[in-house]
Amino acid sequence: MYRRAGDAVEMFLVHPGGPYWAKKDKGAWTIPKGEYGEGEDPLAAARREFEEETGFEPTGVMREIGAVKQNSGKVVWAWAFEGDFDPTRLESNTCEIEWPPRSGKRITIPEVDRGEWFVMEQAREYIREEQREFLAALRDMIRGENAGPAESPGTKRHF
């Protein structure tokens, strides 16, 4: 999800929940995402996962901005939509993990522990390195929307 704030564009990112991520900040944030089952439409899964991780139903036009392969080998497909959401209202689903690793003990954690709006320059610092391509794709998509005769040559946009 992205929003326009004056001449800037902000991207909504989420921080993974659980003890492994608790003290990680820059380079740990991500787009809301998740797995989709065999035969499930990836866009439908993206909408479902966004709502599960934030409590916010994505609405509006969803525009595909591409896929990246994360270091784990997982391929993440992303769509962008313009919207607005108060991060203090975030409500994430939970999952169960083994913690500490190889201990046999199970704990329940939120998949996402918080969300925040970032201007694009700041988002580059906080988003997972593998997902930075999404920021560039979103920037290019928005620039393409804003290009045209109505924009004067001296107009500056901040991404």
LOSEGU-590169 format. One record per atom (N, C-alpha, C): residue number from 1; chain; z, y, x. Coordinates in nm, 4 decimals, m for minus. Each point is the difference from the previous one (the first is absolute). Layout:
BEGIN
<NUM A <Z Y X>>
...
END
This chain:
BEGIN
<1 A <0.0000 m0.1170 0.0851>>
<1 A <0.0000 0.1170 m0.0851>>
<1 A <0.0000 0.1232 0.0896>>
<2 A <m0.0749 0.0983 m0.0425>>
<2 A <m0.0023 0.1266 0.0724>>
<2 A <0.0103 0.1129 m0.1013>>
<3 A <0.0369 0.1173 0.0494>>
<3 A <0.0036 0.1190 m0.0852>>
<3 A <m0.0417 0.1195 0.0834>>
<4 A <m0.0460 0.1003 m0.0697>>
<4 A <m0.0390 0.1239 0.0649>>
<4 A <0.1161 0.0977 m0.0135>>
<5 A <0.0326 0.0654 0.1096>>
<5 A <0.1084 0.0992 0.0020>>
<5 A <m0.0565 0.1259 0.0651>>
<6 A <m0.0529 0.0890 m0.0815>>
<6 A <m0.0685 0.1173 0.0552>>
<6 A <m0.1258 m0.0467 0.0694>>
<7 A <m0.0160 0.0384 0.1266>>
<7 A <m0.1181 m0.0442 0.0737>>
<7 A <0.0277 m0.1247 0.0827>>
<8 A <0.1166 m0.0590 m0.0184>>
<8 A <0.0356 m0.1232 0.0719>>
<8 A <m0.0124 m0.1207 m0.0923>>
<9 A <m0.0143 m0.1170 0.0596>>
<9 A <0.0015 m0.1258 m0.0726>>
<9 A <0.1178 m0.0799 0.0515>>
<10 A <0.0766 m0.0558 m0.0932>>
<10 A <0.1154 m0.0816 0.0362>>
<10 A <m0.0241 m0.1431 m0.0462>>
<11 A <0.0514 m0.0936 0.0783>>
<11 A <m0.0131 m0.1419 m0.0307>>
<11 A <0.1378 m0.0573 m0.0235>>
<12 A <0.0114 m0.0841 m0.1024>>
<12 A <0.1273 m0.0636 m0.0317>>
<12 A <0.0086 m0.1311 0.0776>>
<13 A <0.1042 m0.0129 0.0814>>
<13 A <0.0247 m0.1214 0.0771>>
<13 A <0.1360 m0.0561 m0.0362>>
<14 A <0.0175 m0.1299 0.0247>>
<14 A <0.1273 m0.0652 m0.0262>>
<14 A <0.0537 m0.0627 0.1281>>
<15 A <0.1316 m0.0134 0.0044>>
<15 A <0.0686 m0.0600 0.1149>>
<15 A <0.0479 m0.1391 m0.0398>>
<16 A <m0.0316 m0.1024 0.0790>>
<16 A <0.0415 m0.1358 m0.0345>>
<16 A <0.1525 m0.0132 m0.0043>>
<17 A <0.0476 m0.0814 m0.0928>>
<17 A <0.1435 m0.0230 m0.0130>>
<17 A <0.0484 m0.1115 0.0916>>
<18 A <0.1302 m0.0146 0.0079>>
<18 A <0.0613 m0.1095 0.0741>>
<18 A <0.0503 0.0394 0.1365>>
<19 A <0.0833 m0.0862 0.0566>>
<19 A <0.0645 0.0325 0.1278>>
<19 A <m0.0950 0.0115 0.1180>>
<20 A <m0.1109 m0.0735 0.0012>>
<20 A <m0.0936 0.0091 0.1121>>
<20 A <m0.0555 0.1412 0.0122>>
<21 A <m0.0294 0.0650 m0.1135>>
<21 A <m0.0640 0.1307 m0.0011>>
<21 A <0.0989 0.1158 m0.0071>>
<22 A <0.1272 m0.0292 m0.0171>>
<22 A <0.1001 0.1036 m0.0281>>
<22 A <m0.0009 0.1149 0.1010>>
<23 A <m0.0177 m0.0286 0.1270>>
<23 A <0.0064 0.1055 0.1019>>
<23 A <m0.1366 0.0371 0.0561>>
<24 A <m0.1050 m0.0508 m0.0628>>
<24 A <m0.1358 0.0326 0.0434>>
<24 A <m0.0521 0.1119 m0.0893>>
<25 A <m0.0668 0.0984 0.0599>>
<25 A <m0.0482 0.1132 m0.0776>>
<25 A <m0.1468 0.0268 0.0330>>
<26 A <m0.0281 0.0754 0.1061>>
<26 A <m0.1391 0.0294 0.0346>>
<26 A <m0.0728 m0.1303 0.0307>>
<27 A <m0.1169 m0.0154 m0.0617>>
<27 A <m0.0800 m0.1203 0.0195>>
<27 A <0.0396 m0.1157 m0.0898>>
<28 A <0.0976 0.0198 m0.0886>>
<28 A <0.0466 m0.1084 m0.0864>>
<28 A <m0.0423 0.0171 m0.1458>>
<29 A <m0.0336 0.1209 m0.0410>>
<29 A <m0.0342 0.0275 m0.1389>>
<29 A <m0.1363 m0.0599 m0.0335>>
<30 A <m0.0260 m0.0199 m0.1286>>
<30 A <m0.1207 m0.0689 m0.0434>>
<30 A <m0.0462 0.0516 m0.1366>>
<31 A <m0.1210 m0.0340 m0.0358>>
<31 A <m0.0417 0.0216 m0.1376>>
<31 A <0.0684 m0.1097 m0.0820>>
<32 A <0.0300 0.0234 m0.1288>>
<32 A <0.0507 m0.1094 m0.0827>>
<32 A <m0.1064 m0.1095 m0.0058>>
<33 A <0.0384 m0.1226 0.0286>>
<33 A <m0.0981 m0.1081 0.0084>>
<33 A <0.0667 m0.1344 m0.0228>>
<34 A <m0.0812 m0.1025 m0.0136>>
<34 A <0.0540 m0.1343 m0.0165>>
<34 A <m0.1103 m0.1038 m0.0052>>
<35 A <0.0416 m0.1212 m0.0259>>
<35 A <m0.0918 m0.1136 m0.0035>>
<35 A <m0.0684 m0.0084 m0.1367>>
<36 A <m0.1183 m0.0584 m0.0002>>
<36 A <m0.0623 m0.0326 m0.1278>>
<36 A <m0.0432 m0.1459 0.0029>>
<37 A <0.0086 m0.0604 m0.1165>>
<37 A <m0.0284 m0.1419 m0.0110>>
<37 A <m0.1472 m0.0312 m0.0048>>
<38 A <m0.0307 m0.1268 0.0245>>
<38 A <m0.1389 m0.0450 m0.0047>>
<38 A <m0.0529 0.0219 m0.1414>>
<39 A <m0.1156 0.0629 m0.0075>>
<39 A <m0.0608 0.0278 m0.1287>>
<39 A <0.0489 0.1293 m0.0632>>
<40 A <0.1014 0.0642 0.0595>>
<40 A <0.0498 0.1267 m0.0540>>
<40 A <m0.0857 0.1142 0.0520>>
<41 A <m0.0317 0.0936 m0.0876>>
<41 A <m0.0774 0.1156 0.0394>>
<41 A <0.0824 0.0847 0.0969>>
<42 A <m0.0520 0.0309 0.1195>>
<42 A <0.0778 0.0778 0.0980>>
<42 A <0.0451 0.1367 m0.0515>>
<43 A <m0.0830 0.0662 m0.0783>>
<43 A <0.0395 0.1302 m0.0539>>
<43 A <0.1137 m0.0156 m0.1012>>
<44 A <m0.0084 m0.0995 m0.0847>>
<44 A <0.1084 m0.0257 m0.0963>>
<44 A <0.1299 m0.0316 0.0751>>
<45 A <m0.0115 m0.0765 0.1083>>
<45 A <0.1179 m0.0318 0.0808>>
<45 A <0.0561 0.1250 0.0658>>
<46 A <m0.0877 0.0887 0.0466>>
<46 A <0.0461 0.1238 0.0634>>
<46 A <0.0774 0.0851 m0.1002>>
<47 A <m0.0502 0.0094 m0.1218>>
<47 A <0.0714 0.0753 m0.1041>>
<47 A <0.1370 m0.0631 m0.0271>>
<48 A <0.0025 m0.1326 m0.0145>>
<48 A <0.1247 m0.0718 m0.0274>>
<48 A <0.1002 0.0196 0.1130>>
<49 A <m0.0457 m0.0171 0.1234>>
<49 A <0.0902 0.0122 0.1148>>
<49 A <0.0535 0.1424 0.0139>>
<50 A <m0.0847 0.0997 m0.0259>>
<50 A <0.0463 0.1383 0.0081>>
<50 A <0.1144 0.0203 m0.0993>>
<51 A <m0.0195 m0.0480 m0.1219>>
<51 A <0.1038 0.0182 m0.1021>>
<51 A <0.1259 m0.0797 0.0345>>
<52 A <m0.0152 m0.1228 0.0510>>
<52 A <0.1165 m0.0803 0.0364>>
<52 A <0.0818 0.0655 0.1108>>
<53 A <m0.0681 0.0631 0.0955>>
<53 A <0.0710 0.0565 0.1148>>
<53 A <0.0526 0.1405 m0.0228>>
<54 A <m0.0504 0.0699 m0.1023>>
<54 A <0.0431 0.1379 m0.0214>>
<54 A <0.0622 0.0254 m0.1377>>
<55 A <m0.0341 m0.0828 m0.0985>>
<55 A <0.0421 0.0256 m0.1367>>
<55 A <m0.0911 0.0996 m0.0695>>
<56 A <m0.1079 0.0411 0.0657>>
<56 A <m0.0933 0.0993 m0.0524>>
<56 A <m0.1328 m0.0688 m0.0306>>
<57 A <m0.0497 0.0176 m0.1221>>
<57 A <m0.1282 m0.0599 m0.0370>>
<57 A <m0.1154 0.0866 0.0505>>
<58 A <m0.0837 m0.0547 0.0862>>
<58 A <m0.1142 0.0787 0.0483>>
<58 A <m0.1016 0.0196 m0.1115>>
<59 A <m0.0421 0.1232 m0.0161>>
<59 A <m0.0985 0.0301 m0.1032>>
<59 A <m0.1126 0.0804 0.0626>>
<60 A <m0.1047 0.0146 m0.0742>>
<60 A <m0.1113 0.0793 0.0500>>
<60 A <m0.1019 m0.0847 0.0727>>
<61 A <m0.0942 0.0686 0.0590>>
<61 A <m0.1103 m0.0651 0.0701>>
<61 A <0.0497 m0.0569 0.1323>>
<62 A <m0.0245 m0.1276 0.0197>>
<62 A <0.0360 m0.0670 0.1256>>
<62 A <m0.1275 m0.0121 0.0826>>
<63 A <0.0053 0.0558 0.1215>>
<63 A <m0.1175 m0.0020 0.0868>>
<63 A <0.0294 m0.0826 0.1240>>
<64 A <m0.0837 m0.0996 0.0240>>
<64 A <0.0194 m0.0875 0.1155>>
<64 A <m0.0177 0.0801 0.1283>>
<65 A <0.0971 m0.0135 0.0914>>
<65 A <m0.0124 0.0690 0.1286>>
<65 A <m0.0087 m0.0967 0.1180>>
<66 A <m0.0082 m0.1309 m0.0291>>
<66 A <m0.0268 m0.0944 0.1068>>
<66 A <0.1080 m0.1033 0.0222>>
<67 A <m0.0175 m0.0731 0.1092>>
<67 A <0.0911 m0.1072 0.0363>>
<67 A <0.0305 0.0086 0.1487>>
<68 A <0.1199 m0.0425 0.0360>>
<68 A <0.0378 m0.0099 0.1408>>
<68 A <0.0670 m0.1344 0.0225>>
<69 A <m0.0117 m0.0493 0.1227>>
<69 A <0.0685 m0.1226 0.0379>>
<69 A <0.1234 0.0401 0.0798>>
<70 A <0.1160 m0.0369 m0.0514>>
<70 A <0.1242 0.0341 0.0692>>
<70 A <0.0235 m0.0966 0.1160>>
<71 A <0.0908 0.0342 0.0883>>
<71 A <0.0294 m0.0829 0.1172>>
<71 A <0.0402 m0.1418 m0.0383>>
<72 A <0.0601 m0.0159 m0.1179>>
<72 A <0.0422 m0.1316 m0.0481>>
<72 A <m0.1187 m0.0859 m0.0413>>
<73 A <m0.1191 0.0612 m0.0111>>
<73 A <m0.1181 m0.0698 m0.0471>>
<73 A <m0.0265 0.0251 m0.1475>>
<74 A <0.0960 0.0574 m0.0701>>
<74 A <m0.0150 0.0295 m0.1420>>
<74 A <m0.1035 0.1100 m0.0187>>
<75 A <m0.0931 m0.0202 m0.0938>>
<75 A <m0.0996 0.1009 m0.0325>>
<75 A <0.0507 0.0787 m0.1203>>
<76 A <0.0040 0.1322 0.0140>>
<76 A <0.0493 0.0877 m0.1054>>
<76 A <m0.1159 0.0835 m0.0523>>
<77 A <m0.0276 m0.0123 m0.1307>>
<77 A <m0.0994 0.0825 m0.0676>>
<77 A <0.0726 0.1160 m0.0645>>
<78 A <m0.0599 0.1188 0.0022>>
<78 A <0.0669 0.1173 m0.0561>>
<78 A <m0.0921 0.0770 m0.0934>>
<79 A <0.0630 0.0562 m0.1027>>
<79 A <m0.0651 0.0902 m0.0940>>
<79 A <0.0817 0.1269 m0.0034>>
<80 A <m0.0645 0.1111 m0.0263>>
<80 A <0.0697 0.1288 m0.0087>>
<80 A <m0.0134 0.0527 m0.1419>>
<81 A <0.1062 0.0660 m0.0441>>
<81 A <m0.0052 0.0702 m0.1273>>
<81 A <0.0854 0.1242 0.0120>>
<82 A <m0.0397 0.1027 m0.0726>>
<82 A <0.0750 0.1241 0.0025>>
<82 A <0.1097 m0.0086 m0.1054>>
<83 A <0.1217 0.0326 0.0407>>
<83 A <0.1125 m0.0069 m0.0917>>
<83 A <0.1195 0.0737 0.0568>>
<84 A <0.1086 m0.0086 m0.0710>>
<84 A <0.1229 0.0635 0.0462>>
<84 A <0.1166 m0.0869 m0.0442>>
<85 A <0.1028 m0.0052 0.0807>>
<85 A <0.1143 m0.0858 m0.0257>>
<85 A <0.1188 0.0565 0.0749>>
<86 A <0.1141 0.0030 m0.0644>>
<86 A <0.1236 0.0461 0.0620>>
<86 A <0.0614 m0.1169 0.0772>>
<87 A <0.0014 0.0062 0.1328>>
<87 A <0.0516 m0.1116 0.0802>>
<87 A <0.1449 m0.0385 m0.0320>>
<88 A <0.0783 0.0926 m0.0524>>
<88 A <0.1392 m0.0342 m0.0327>>
<88 A <0.0071 m0.0948 m0.1195>>
<89 A <m0.1115 m0.0170 m0.0711>>
<89 A <m0.0040 m0.0903 m0.1152>>
<89 A <m0.0566 m0.1367 0.0354>>
<90 A <m0.0245 m0.0252 0.1276>>
<90 A <m0.0570 m0.1271 0.0433>>
<90 A <0.0923 m0.1160 m0.0382>>
<91 A <m0.0592 m0.1027 m0.0583>>
<91 A <0.0708 m0.1223 m0.0355>>
<91 A <m0.0843 m0.1174 0.0464>>
<92 A <0.0448 m0.0663 0.1033>>
<92 A <m0.0758 m0.1108 0.0577>>
<92 A <0.0503 m0.1346 m0.0516>>
<93 A <m0.0924 m0.0947 m0.0045>>
<93 A <0.0410 m0.1371 m0.0269>>
<93 A <0.0729 m0.0537 0.1235>>
<94 A <0.0560 m0.1187 m0.0105>>
<94 A <0.0740 m0.0587 0.1113>>
<94 A <m0.0650 m0.1314 0.0420>>
<95 A <0.0387 m0.0454 0.1166>>
<95 A <m0.0431 m0.1300 0.0478>>
<95 A <0.1158 m0.0609 0.0800>>
<96 A <m0.0113 m0.1257 0.0264>>
<96 A <0.1047 m0.0698 0.0744>>
<96 A <m0.0523 m0.0341 0.1389>>
<97 A <0.0827 0.0245 0.1006>>
<97 A <m0.0380 m0.0338 0.1374>>
<97 A <0.1143 m0.0751 0.0673>>
<98 A <m0.0328 m0.0675 0.1077>>
<98 A <0.1032 m0.0626 0.0825>>
<98 A <0.0485 0.1050 0.0998>>
<99 A <0.1311 0.0268 m0.0006>>
<99 A <0.0556 0.0985 0.0925>>
<99 A <0.1422 m0.0353 0.0368>>
<100 A <0.0306 0.0023 0.1276>>
<100 A <m0.0888 0.0186 0.1153>>
<100 A <m0.1017 m0.1154 0.0120>>
<101 A <m0.1094 0.0267 0.0717>>
<101 A <m0.1030 m0.1036 0.0148>>
<101 A <0.0584 m0.1312 0.0527>>
<102 A <m0.0505 m0.1082 m0.0539>>
<102 A <0.0383 m0.1371 0.0373>>
<102 A <0.1485 m0.0292 m0.0230>>
<103 A <0.0652 0.0771 m0.0888>>
<103 A <0.1432 m0.0208 m0.0282>>
<103 A <0.0215 m0.0911 m0.1195>>
<104 A <m0.1045 m0.0143 m0.0835>>
<104 A <0.0155 m0.0759 m0.1224>>
<104 A <0.0603 0.0820 m0.1136>>
<105 A <0.0418 0.1218 0.0296>>
<105 A <0.0588 0.0867 m0.1023>>
<105 A <m0.1103 0.0800 m0.0680>>
<106 A <0.0084 0.0182 m0.1312>>
<106 A <m0.0993 0.0730 m0.0773>>
<106 A <0.0640 0.1260 m0.0576>>
<107 A <m0.0744 0.1111 0.0063>>
<107 A <0.0455 0.1234 m0.0614>>
<107 A <m0.1131 0.0570 m0.0849>>
<108 A <0.0359 0.0785 m0.0989>>
<108 A <m0.0978 0.0665 m0.0856>>
<108 A <m0.0111 0.1445 0.0448>>
<109 A <m0.1240 0.0450 0.0205>>
<109 A <m0.0250 0.1371 0.0462>>
<109 A <m0.1066 0.0651 m0.0879>>
<110 A <m0.0029 0.1334 m0.0048>>
<110 A <m0.1124 0.0648 m0.0670>>
<110 A <m0.1233 m0.0092 0.0901>>
<111 A <m0.1169 m0.0209 m0.0596>>
<111 A <m0.1212 m0.0026 0.0823>>
<111 A <m0.0223 0.1354 0.0652>>
<112 A <0.0379 0.1060 m0.0706>>
<112 A <m0.0153 0.1374 0.0476>>
<112 A <0.1343 0.0691 m0.0196>>
<113 A <0.0488 0.0698 0.1038>>
<113 A <0.1293 0.0669 m0.0181>>
<113 A <m0.0108 0.1496 m0.0283>>
<114 A <m0.1190 0.0579 0.0226>>
<114 A <m0.0202 0.1415 m0.0326>>
<114 A <m0.1479 0.0344 0.0116>>
<115 A <m0.0356 0.1131 m0.0586>>
<115 A <m0.1364 0.0510 0.0084>>
<115 A <0.0069 0.1481 0.0313>>
<116 A <m0.1096 0.0511 0.0537>>
<116 A <m0.0019 0.1414 0.0371>>
<116 A <m0.1440 0.0495 0.0055>>
<117 A <m0.0170 0.1299 m0.0275>>
<117 A <m0.1294 0.0662 0.0139>>
<117 A <m0.0124 0.0528 0.1426>>
<118 A <m0.1160 m0.0238 0.0608>>
<118 A <m0.0272 0.0464 0.1361>>
<118 A <m0.1327 0.0758 0.0003>>
<119 A <m0.0049 0.1169 0.0666>>
<119 A <m0.1305 0.0602 0.0251>>
<119 A <m0.0712 m0.0925 0.0980>>
<120 A <m0.1315 0.0058 0.0022>>
<120 A <m0.0770 m0.0977 0.0770>>
<120 A <0.0389 m0.0082 0.1474>>
<121 A <0.0220 0.1145 0.0651>>
<121 A <0.0360 m0.0032 0.1425>>
<121 A <0.1305 m0.0779 0.0197>>
<122 A <0.0945 0.0233 m0.0878>>
<122 A <0.1293 m0.0675 0.0080>>
<122 A <m0.0145 m0.1482 m0.0373>>
<123 A <m0.0840 m0.0291 m0.0978>>
<123 A <m0.0210 m0.1387 m0.0410>>
<123 A <m0.0498 m0.0847 0.1167>>
<124 A <m0.0847 0.0582 0.0854>>
<124 A <m0.0506 m0.0742 0.1174>>
<124 A <0.1134 m0.0465 0.0908>>
<125 A <0.1066 0.0771 0.0076>>
<125 A <0.1140 m0.0369 0.0845>>
<125 A <0.0839 m0.1106 m0.0633>>
<126 A <0.0068 m0.0023 m0.1321>>
<126 A <0.0927 m0.0895 m0.0687>>
<126 A <m0.0622 m0.1294 m0.0506>>
<127 A <m0.1299 0.0016 m0.0328>>
<127 A <m0.0642 m0.1194 m0.0547>>
<127 A <m0.0204 m0.1041 0.1102>>
<128 A <m0.0018 m0.1264 m0.0392>>
<128 A <m0.0289 m0.1076 0.0960>>
<128 A <m0.1320 0.0299 0.0704>>
<129 A <m0.0044 m0.0248 0.1264>>
<129 A <m0.1181 0.0330 0.0794>>
<129 A <m0.1272 m0.0602 m0.0587>>
<130 A <0.0077 m0.1249 m0.0473>>
<130 A <m0.1194 m0.0660 m0.0524>>
<130 A <m0.0514 0.0678 m0.1264>>
<131 A <0.0858 0.0726 m0.0699>>
<131 A <m0.0401 0.0618 m0.1257>>
<131 A <m0.0473 0.1451 0.0161>>
<132 A <m0.0011 0.0514 0.1213>>
<132 A <m0.0457 0.1375 0.0213>>
<132 A <m0.1441 0.0200 m0.0451>>
<133 A <m0.0785 m0.1074 0.0033>>
<133 A <m0.1394 0.0090 m0.0459>>
<133 A <m0.0060 0.0440 m0.1462>>
<134 A <0.1010 m0.0374 m0.0796>>
<134 A <0.0028 0.0411 m0.1401>>
<134 A <0.0103 0.1513 m0.0126>>
<135 A <0.0760 0.0618 0.0894>>
<135 A <0.0141 0.1459 m0.0037>>
<135 A <m0.1339 0.0668 0.0273>>
<136 A <m0.0719 m0.0501 0.0992>>
<136 A <m0.1309 0.0565 0.0335>>
<136 A <m0.0975 m0.0200 m0.1158>>
<137 A <0.0025 m0.1172 m0.0628>>
<137 A <m0.0893 m0.0268 m0.1125>>
<137 A <0.0326 0.0912 m0.1182>>
<138 A <0.1287 0.0200 m0.0256>>
<138 A <0.0401 0.0891 m0.1085>>
<138 A <m0.0415 0.1436 0.0299>>
<139 A <0.0222 0.0431 0.1222>>
<139 A <m0.0410 0.1347 0.0411>>
<139 A <m0.1496 0.0189 m0.0209>>
<140 A <m0.0796 m0.0969 0.0443>>
<140 A <m0.1451 0.0103 m0.0146>>
<140 A <m0.0411 0.0003 m0.1465>>
<141 A <0.0673 m0.0809 m0.0822>>
<141 A <m0.0306 m0.0045 m0.1425>>
<141 A <0.0266 0.1362 m0.0641>>
<142 A <0.1133 0.0594 0.0313>>
<142 A <0.0356 0.1293 m0.0585>>
<142 A <m0.0912 0.1102 0.0526>>
<143 A <m0.0321 m0.0046 0.1270>>
<143 A <m0.0928 0.0999 0.0547>>
<143 A <m0.1345 m0.0091 m0.0692>>
<144 A <m0.0449 m0.1209 m0.0291>>
<144 A <m0.1260 m0.0187 m0.0706>>
<144 A <0.0054 0.0577 m0.1400>>
<145 A <0.1155 m0.0136 m0.0662>>
<145 A <0.0169 0.0576 m0.1341>>
<145 A <m0.0007 0.1520 0.0060>>
<146 A <0.0584 0.0549 0.1078>>
<146 A <0.0144 0.1445 0.0105>>
<146 A <m0.1221 0.0691 0.0577>>
<147 A <m0.0908 m0.0762 0.0576>>
<147 A <m0.1197 0.0604 0.0590>>
<147 A <m0.0934 0.0439 m0.1119>>
<148 A <m0.0661 0.1048 0.0199>>
<148 A <m0.0954 0.0444 m0.1003>>
<148 A <m0.0126 0.1502 0.0010>>
<149 A <m0.0837 0.0516 m0.0841>>
<149 A <m0.0305 0.1420 0.0013>>
<149 A <0.1177 0.0892 m0.0366>>
<150 A <0.1017 m0.0527 m0.0707>>
<150 A <0.1107 0.0853 m0.0427>>
<150 A <0.0951 0.0321 0.1149>>
<151 A <m0.0098 m0.0735 0.1089>>
<151 A <0.0930 0.0214 0.1106>>
<151 A <m0.0625 0.0929 0.1029>>
<152 A <0.0743 0.1012 0.0380>>
<152 A <m0.0533 0.0940 0.0984>>
<152 A <0.0119 m0.0573 0.1399>>
<153 A <m0.0859 0.0428 0.0936>>
<153 A <0.0014 m0.0545 0.1347>>
<153 A <0.1328 0.0204 0.0728>>
<154 A <0.0776 0.1016 m0.0364>>
<154 A <0.1254 0.0254 0.0697>>
<154 A <0.1197 m0.0727 m0.0573>>
<155 A <m0.0193 m0.0809 m0.1041>>
<155 A <0.1113 m0.0698 m0.0626>>
<155 A <0.0527 m0.1069 0.0935>>
<156 A <0.1303 m0.0020 0.0177>>
<156 A <0.0649 m0.1013 0.0823>>
<156 A <0.0843 m0.0899 m0.0868>>
<157 A <m0.0107 m0.1278 0.0200>>
<157 A <0.0815 m0.0965 m0.0725>>
<157 A <0.0838 m0.0748 0.1024>>
<158 A <0.1247 m0.0264 m0.0359>>
<158 A <0.0914 m0.0701 0.0910>>
<158 A <0.0192 m0.1424 m0.0479>>
<159 A <m0.0261 m0.0949 0.0889>>
<159 A <0.0165 m0.1410 m0.0357>>
<159 A <0.0994 m0.0633 0.0927>>
END
